[in-house]
Amino acid sequence: MKISHLLACRRAFSLICIFTFIIIVQTTAQRLGFRKSYRWGHLWHKWCQRAIGMEVQVHGATSTDTPTLFASNHVSYLDIPALGSVIDGTFIAKAEIENWPIFGLLCKLQRTIFIQRDRRRIIEQREEIYGRLREGDNLIFFPEGTSHNGTFVLPFKSALFSAAEWEFDGKPLKIQPVSIAYSMLDGVVLGRRLRPTFAWYGDMAMAGHLWQLLGTGKLGIDIIFHEAIDIKQFGSRKLLSDYCERVVARGVSSALVRRVEIISHPIARASATRNKSSLNC
């Protein structure tokens, strides 16, 4: 695939300008006491999305319940501006991102919740997540725990669904499965061979990957919002996690073949019933 270094330079310059503006404006706003300035991230993500050359097609609708926990598959760092541009929420991310140059600072300004795989901090991290949800913040997380090549979905970690057991204002927390698929390039269906150009996983170097990405054409991304559910429909977070994994995987597969499918609520109830029946056998 041909890379335009001129296009990459133009896009990189645009991103630098946007990042500089975000850092100055949000840092100043926070010092002046604008505590909710992190919610401007919705706008920043839209700007970054356009600067990079991403065209996001949304299917379905985001949950109107507040708070909602959005569970998405993870393909690349591009998931952040793609999802952040269409969801009014904050991300849950792995702790090492906090120390990344520039990106770590931007994440902090948006009040990203950083999770460490340290048993000594589990209670503290759960309390932070609970507190943010109680404040009415929607949260976005990647239950695979890592990124992959975008062709299929890795198993979801049920432990990450522990927040689903909480209730707010007497109602169980809503969980909305979300599928994200990198499906088009310059209006042409993106084949399996080219998906790693946009997927970022394994030991790929970010600098080289980002430069190659900035030098390509318009990237088409499908984001599918399946119907929101809650743990009471399933009885356990394991069944809830398994259901979300299947729904997200089905959505990704449908988007990659250009037959987008939104999984609705009745299927959720049927899946839960089938799962419970199989466990009783």
Secondary structure, DSSP 8 states (H G I E B T S, - for coil): ----HHHHHHHHHHHHHHHHHHHHHHHHHHHTT-GGGGGGHHHHHHHHHHHHTEEEEEES----SSSEEEEE----TTHHHHHHTT---EEEEEGGGGGSTTHHHHHHHTT-EEE-S-GGGHHHHHHHHHHHHHTT--EEE-TTSS---SSS-----GGGGGGGG-EETTEE-EEEEEEEEEEEETTEE--TTTGGGT---TT--HHHHHHHHHTS--EEEEEEE---B-GGGTSSHHHHHHHHHHHHHHHHHHHHTT------HHHHHHHHHHHHHHHT-
